[in-house]
Amino acid sequence: MGKSTPVKQAAVVLGALAFGWMAIEMAFKPLLDKARSAMDNSDPDRDPDDIDSARKDDSDSDRKPISYADAVAKNIAGAS
């Protein structure tokens, strides 16, 4: 074998990185496919960490919290 040159070393390192990336992709393929699909289906305009926008949407007056008994009574009264 000859002397290792920087070009050979770089080629070996890049080959090892490519092989490692491919191995990870193959090992975790089901998980990565599921995550990528979820990201494709997500709404980029809605930030789940943004609390202010969630409060604005829930400000309707008819969405007040009520007890279970009150909800049942309301449904029975509406059904009759």
Buried (B, 14 or more C-beta within 10 A) or exposed (E): EEEEEEEEEEEEEEEEEEEEEEEEEEEEEEEEEEEEEEEEEEEEEEEEEEEEEEEEEEEEEEEEEEEEEEEEEEEEEEEE
